């Protein structure tokens, strides 16, 4: 079962495509451009449509989603954690 999708292998976050992802769950993500799968363990509950971090990221790191720079890390994120507005902000402001 696919739980998350990402476009490019360089993406640092993937998007949840199923409901009910709970902390501790072993998950599968599909890299669309390469048609490959990777595994990750959720460290937190992740709502459908929200992002999971695929690698540890420090404050100031750039976040990539769908091959595009979507912002910067404003609070440390560990691989498997919920990546959202509480730890990622746009670079525009």
N, CA and C atoms as an extended XYZ file, in Angstrom:
279
Properties=species:S:1:pos:R:3:atomname:S:1:resname:S:1:resid:I:1 pbc="F F F"
N         0.844       -1.187        0.000 N   UNK     1
C         0.000        0.000        0.000 CA  UNK     1
C         0.883        1.241        0.000 C   UNK     1
N         0.537        2.223       -0.800 N   UNK     2
C         1.237        3.498       -0.852 CA  UNK     2
C         0.565        4.459        0.133 C   UNK     2
N         1.364        5.049        1.022 N   UNK     3
C         0.854        5.986        2.029 CA  UNK     3
C         1.168        7.434        1.690 C   UNK     3
N         2.305        7.644        0.999 N   UNK     4
C         2.773        8.984        0.648 CA  UNK     4
C         3.254        8.986       -0.786 C   UNK     4
N         3.234       10.179       -1.426 N   UNK     5
C         3.804       10.326       -2.765 CA  UNK     5
C         4.751       11.520       -2.782 C   UNK     5
N         5.766       11.389       -3.624 N   UNK     6
C         6.678       12.487       -3.907 CA  UNK     6
C         7.037       12.389       -5.375 C   UNK     6
N         7.422       13.500       -5.973 N   UNK     7
C         7.719       13.492       -7.401 CA  UNK     7
C         9.153       13.096       -7.688 C   UNK     7
N        10.098       13.694       -6.976 N   UNK     8
C        11.500       13.487       -7.291 CA  UNK     8
C        12.256       12.934       -6.089 C   UNK     8
N        13.282       12.169       -6.354 N   UNK     9
C        14.083       11.587       -5.281 CA  UNK     9
C        14.722       12.655       -4.403 C   UNK     9
N        14.921       13.878       -4.929 N   UNK    10
C        15.524       14.953       -4.129 CA  UNK    10
C        14.521       15.613       -3.179 C   UNK    10
N        13.231       15.301       -3.318 N   UNK    11
C        12.233       15.883       -2.420 CA  UNK    11
C        12.573       15.530       -0.971 C   UNK    11
N        12.356       16.477       -0.077 N   UNK    12
C        12.645       16.255        1.341 CA  UNK    12
C        11.380       16.002        2.150 C   UNK    12
N        10.236       16.148        1.499 N   UNK    13
C         8.946       15.819        2.113 CA  UNK    13
C         8.090       15.077        1.108 C   UNK    13
N         7.135       14.298        1.622 N   UNK    14
C         6.169       13.596        0.778 CA  UNK    14
C         4.777       13.873        1.336 C   UNK    14
N         3.755       13.710        0.508 N   UNK    15
C         2.387       14.045        0.882 CA  UNK    15
C         1.580       12.781        1.184 C   UNK    15
N         0.889       12.810        2.314 N   UNK    16
C         0.043       11.675        2.718 CA  UNK    16
C        -1.152       11.551        1.778 C   UNK    16
N        -1.389       10.341        1.288 N   UNK    17
C        -2.513       10.103        0.379 CA  UNK    17
C        -3.542        9.145        0.975 C   UNK    17
N        -3.368        8.803        2.243 N   UNK    18
C        -4.344        7.969        2.951 CA  UNK    18
C        -4.640        8.601        4.306 C   UNK    18
N        -5.783        8.274        4.852 N   UNK    19
C        -6.176        8.782        6.172 CA  UNK    19
C        -5.672        7.853        7.269 C   UNK    19
N        -5.565        8.426        8.460 N   UNK    20
C        -5.313        7.612        9.641 CA  UNK    20
C        -3.881        7.198        9.870 C   UNK    20
N        -2.902        7.951        9.371 N   UNK    21
C        -1.502        7.596        9.617 CA  UNK    21
C        -1.157        7.949       11.058 C   UNK    21
N        -0.711        6.959       11.794 N   UNK    22
C        -0.421        7.099       13.220 CA  UNK    22
C         1.071        6.985       13.486 C   UNK    22
N         1.522        7.660       14.544 N   UNK    23
C         2.919        7.568       14.965 CA  UNK    23
C         3.293        6.102       15.173 C   UNK    23
N         4.476        5.737       14.713 N   UNK    24
C         4.969        4.371       14.854 CA  UNK    24
C         4.676        3.480       13.658 C   UNK    24
N         3.832        3.940       12.741 N   UNK    25
C         3.484        3.127       11.573 CA  UNK    25
C         4.647        3.081       10.577 C   UNK    25
N         4.879        1.900       10.016 N   UNK    26
C         5.838        1.751        8.925 CA  UNK    26
C         5.099        2.030        7.626 C   UNK    26
N         5.641        2.938        6.820 N   UNK    27
C         4.931        3.463        5.660 CA  UNK    27
C         5.734        3.287        4.380 C   UNK    27
N         5.024        3.350        3.263 N   UNK    28
C         5.643        3.282        1.947 CA  UNK    28
C         5.330        4.561        1.189 C   UNK    28
N         6.367        5.121        0.582 N   UNK    29
C         6.207        6.312       -0.265 CA  UNK    29
C         6.617        5.943       -1.686 C   UNK    29
N         5.899        6.506       -2.644 N   UNK    30
C         6.163        6.260       -4.062 CA  UNK    30
C         6.822        7.488       -4.662 C   UNK    30
N         8.007        7.295       -5.267 N   UNK    31
C         8.682        8.370       -6.006 CA  UNK    31
C         8.171        8.288       -7.440 C   UNK    31
N         7.315        9.218       -7.807 N   UNK    32
C         6.623        9.146       -9.095 CA  UNK    32
C         7.562        9.179      -10.296 C   UNK    32
N         8.537       10.102      -10.306 N   UNK    33
C         9.411       10.248      -11.473 CA  UNK    33
C        10.276        9.025      -11.726 C   UNK    33
N        10.647        8.311      -10.665 N   UNK    34
C        11.505        7.130      -10.801 CA  UNK    34
C        10.725        5.819      -10.746 C   UNK    34
N         9.437        5.892      -10.420 N   UNK    35
C         8.598        4.724      -10.203 CA  UNK    35
C         9.269        3.740       -9.239 C   UNK    35
N         9.740        4.311       -8.114 N   UNK    36
C        10.358        3.511       -7.065 CA  UNK    36
C         9.621        3.766       -5.758 C   UNK    36
N         9.860        2.891       -4.803 N   UNK    37
C         9.261        3.041       -3.486 CA  UNK    37
C        10.348        3.123       -2.429 C   UNK    37
N        10.057        3.892       -1.372 N   UNK    38
C        10.934        3.967       -0.217 CA  UNK    38
C        10.086        3.743        1.029 C   UNK    38
N        10.740        3.390        2.115 N   UNK    39
C        10.035        3.158        3.376 CA  UNK    39
C        10.438        4.206        4.396 C   UNK    39
N         9.486        4.547        5.266 N   UNK    40
C         9.744        5.493        6.347 CA  UNK    40
C         8.808        5.167        7.506 C   UNK    40
N         9.251        5.448        8.704 N   UNK    41
C         8.409        5.245        9.894 CA  UNK    41
C         7.898        6.598       10.370 C   UNK    41
N         6.607        6.702       10.569 N   UNK    42
C         6.007        7.940       11.080 CA  UNK    42
C         6.369        8.116       12.554 C   UNK    42
N         6.876        9.277       12.895 N   UNK    43
C         7.168        9.591       14.293 CA  UNK    43
C         6.004       10.321       14.955 C   UNK    43
N         5.098       10.839       14.127 N   UNK    44
C         3.922       11.558       14.609 CA  UNK    44
C         2.726       11.174       13.736 C   UNK    44
N         1.522       11.440       14.230 N   UNK    45
C         0.333       11.279       13.390 CA  UNK    45
C         0.434       12.284       12.241 C   UNK    45
N         0.014       11.866       11.046 N   UNK    46
C         0.065       12.748        9.878 CA  UNK    46
C        -1.298       12.720        9.189 C   UNK    46
N        -1.984       13.870        9.124 N   UNK    47
C        -3.291       13.919        8.453 CA  UNK    47
C        -3.147       13.758        6.932 C   UNK    47
N        -4.173       13.238        6.297 N   UNK    48
C        -4.177       13.128        4.841 CA  UNK    48
C        -3.974       14.520        4.237 C   UNK    48
N        -3.166       14.579        3.167 N   UNK    49
C        -2.879       15.838        2.495 CA  UNK    49
C        -1.731       16.618        3.114 C   UNK    49
N        -1.257       16.185        4.265 N   UNK    50
C        -0.140       16.860        4.925 CA  UNK    50
C         1.172       16.159        4.571 C   UNK    50
N         2.268       16.777        4.967 N   UNK    51
C         3.592       16.296        4.587 CA  UNK    51
C         4.285       15.550        5.725 C   UNK    51
N         5.129       14.595        5.325 N   UNK    52
C         6.029       13.906        6.242 CA  UNK    52
C         7.454       14.224        5.794 C   UNK    52
N         8.332       14.483        6.754 N   UNK    53
C         9.737       14.726        6.440 CA  UNK    53
C        10.410       13.408        6.079 C   UNK    53
N        11.194       13.422        5.023 N   UNK    54
C        11.897       12.229        4.569 CA  UNK    54
C        13.325       12.181        5.065 C   UNK    54
N        13.797       13.293        5.624 N   UNK    55
C        15.143       13.347        6.179 CA  UNK    55
C        15.154       14.360        7.305 C   UNK    55
N        16.159       14.287        8.152 N   UNK    56
C        16.324       15.290        9.197 CA  UNK    56
C        16.660       16.618        8.531 C   UNK    56
N        16.050       17.693        9.027 N   UNK    57
C        16.303       19.030        8.484 CA  UNK    57
C        16.506       20.011        9.629 C   UNK    57
N        17.450       20.918        9.434 N   UNK    58
C        17.789       21.921       10.435 CA  UNK    58
C        17.185       23.269       10.047 C   UNK    58
N        17.092       24.155       11.023 N   UNK    59
C        16.593       25.506       10.774 CA  UNK    59
C        17.400       26.133        9.634 C   UNK    59
N        16.682       26.704        8.663 N   UNK    60
C        17.306       27.338        7.508 CA  UNK    60
C        17.399       26.454        6.286 C   UNK    60
N        17.258       25.138        6.449 N   UNK    61
C        17.298       24.229        5.297 CA  UNK    61
C        16.139       24.521        4.357 C   UNK    61
N        16.364       24.266        3.076 N   UNK    62
C        15.316       24.395        2.069 CA  UNK    62
C        14.508       23.105        2.016 C   UNK    62
N        13.197       23.251        1.901 N   UNK    63
C        12.284       22.106        1.807 CA  UNK    63
C        11.865       21.952        0.345 C   UNK    63
N        11.975       20.731       -0.173 N   UNK    64
C        11.584       20.441       -1.554 CA  UNK    64
C        10.381       19.513       -1.579 C   UNK    64
N         9.371       19.925       -2.343 N   UNK    65
C         8.151       19.135       -2.555 CA  UNK    65
C         7.834       19.205       -4.041 C   UNK    65
N         7.588       18.069       -4.659 N   UNK    66
C         7.322       17.995       -6.096 CA  UNK    66
C         8.456       18.620       -6.904 C   UNK    66
N         9.695       18.478       -6.397 N   UNK    67
C        10.857       19.000       -7.100 CA  UNK    67
C        11.041       20.498       -6.997 C   UNK    67
N        10.231       21.156       -6.169 N   UNK    68
C        10.229       22.617       -6.072 CA  UNK    68
C        10.540       23.063       -4.649 C   UNK    68
N        11.281       24.154       -4.537 N   UNK    69
C        11.565       24.801       -3.258 CA  UNK    69
C        10.248       25.379       -2.735 C   UNK    69
N         9.765       24.843       -1.597 N   UNK    70
C         8.495       25.348       -1.044 CA  UNK    70
C         8.681       26.189        0.209 C   UNK    70
N         9.928       26.346        0.662 N   UNK    71
C        10.138       27.167        1.840 CA  UNK    71
C        11.354       26.753        2.623 C   UNK    71
N        11.419       27.285        3.859 N   UNK    72
C        12.567       27.010        4.721 CA  UNK    72
C        12.098       26.451        6.053 C   UNK    72
N        12.968       25.681        6.654 N   UNK    73
C        12.706       25.086        7.962 CA  UNK    73
C        12.885       26.164        9.032 C   UNK    73
N        11.887       26.297        9.924 N   UNK    74
C        11.964       27.289       11.009 CA  UNK    74
C        12.049       26.632       12.381 C   UNK    74
N        11.909       25.334       12.437 N   UNK    75
C        12.103       24.544       13.661 CA  UNK    75
C        12.617       23.184       13.209 C   UNK    75
N        13.574       22.607       13.920 N   UNK    76
C        14.157       21.325       13.483 CA  UNK    76
C        13.078       20.269       13.215 C   UNK    76
N        13.310       19.470       12.168 N   UNK    77
C        12.380       18.412       11.772 CA  UNK    77
C        13.173       17.117       11.640 C   UNK    77
N        12.669       16.045       12.216 N   UNK    78
C        13.294       14.732       12.069 CA  UNK    78
C        12.567       13.942       10.991 C   UNK    78
N        13.286       13.070       10.322 N   UNK    79
C        12.663       12.185        9.343 CA  UNK    79
C        11.522       11.435       10.018 C   UNK    79
N        10.354       11.455        9.396 N   UNK    80
C         9.185       10.789        9.948 CA  UNK    80
C         8.228       11.718       10.679 C   UNK    80
N         8.640       12.969       10.891 N   UNK    81
C         7.763       13.920       11.582 CA  UNK    81
C         6.847       14.656       10.615 C   UNK    81
N         5.777       15.177       11.176 N   UNK    82
C         4.810       15.998       10.459 CA  UNK    82
C         5.504       17.302       10.046 C   UNK    82
N         5.490       17.598        8.768 N   UNK    83
C         6.089       18.829        8.244 CA  UNK    83
C         4.947       19.732        7.775 C   UNK    83
N         4.791       20.878        8.452 N   UNK    84
C         3.648       21.760        8.166 CA  UNK    84
C         4.005       23.182        8.579 C   UNK    84
N         3.009       24.024        8.771 N   UNK    85
C         3.231       25.444        9.052 CA  UNK    85
C         3.924       25.703       10.383 C   UNK    85
N         3.945       24.748       11.277 N   UNK    86
C         4.616       24.933       12.563 CA  UNK    86
C         6.140       24.785       12.453 C   UNK    86
N         6.635       24.207       11.347 N   UNK    87
C         8.078       24.058       11.208 CA  UNK    87
C         8.617       24.420        9.825 C   UNK    87
N         7.728       24.867        8.918 N   UNK    88
C         8.134       25.308        7.585 CA  UNK    88
C         7.414       26.627        7.277 C   UNK    88
N         8.145       27.571        6.723 N   UNK    89
C         7.567       28.861        6.305 CA  UNK    89
C         8.055       29.188        4.901 C   UNK    89
N         7.256       29.980        4.196 N   UNK    90
C         7.648       30.453        2.881 CA  UNK    90
C         8.873       31.353        2.996 C   UNK    90
N         9.645       31.440        1.942 N   UNK    91
C        10.807       32.349        1.918 CA  UNK    91
C        10.405       33.747        1.462 C   UNK    91
N         9.150       33.904        1.062 N   UNK    92
C         8.697       35.190        0.545 CA  UNK    92
C         8.577       36.275        1.598 C   UNK    92
N         8.354       35.878        2.874 N   UNK    93
C         8.178       36.905        3.919 CA  UNK    93
C         9.202       36.752        4.984 C   UNK    93
